[in-house]
Amino acid sequence: MPTFVTYLELRMSPESAPPSKIVESLKALGWRPVFGRYDFAYSWNGSWSNPGNGGGQEFWKQINEAHSALQALNVTWSFRTFEQGREDFYVRWSE
């Protein structure tokens, strides 16, 4: 089963939380900073798309947690999910 990655693009405003707090909050949820078109990424183990293994429950739980955290941080964002390795853009994961 393929592995999927959800990418997160952030847009901050003067009313947003400090960047260090945004990074800290997202890393605590398992998101990793990336370089390229997107700001963060979350790699799935493949089970999120398998209805027999809980289906999208893991996916939606993680997305909802990120959504709540980002609302509290007063940033705007967008999510995009790709099969890992089939992205149509350059991305480099941070260490």
Buried (B, 14 or more C-beta within 10 A) or exposed (E): EEBBBBBBEBEBEEEBBEEEEBBEBBEEBEBBBBEEEBBBBBBBEBBBBEEEEEEEEBBEEBBEBBEEBBEEBEBEBEBBBBEBEEBEEEBEEEE
